């Protein structure tokens, strides 16, 4: 990902803000999941944990799509 950033500096040259195009900002937000709610992040973390424990744990936790 390439970001086209413009820096805003104070009178001493220290960077105080950054400006980037809205499309790049939205891409950044979506790519890194910054737009996810706490519940969504929690569900993702739970899924990762279950997957690391193996198939038997996964099959107990999830409903088979054919059963829906």
C-alpha angles and dihedrals in degrees: 000000000000118000122202099210129183116197124215113208134191123236091278094052097255114142110246102165143013129216123199133167114276093239091056091045092052091047090051092049093049096042094054097036094241089142094059121110121237090255092053092049090048092051091050092050091048091051092050090050093049093048090053090055095060142249098301092060092044094051091052093051103042133056117235110246091231089061093059 
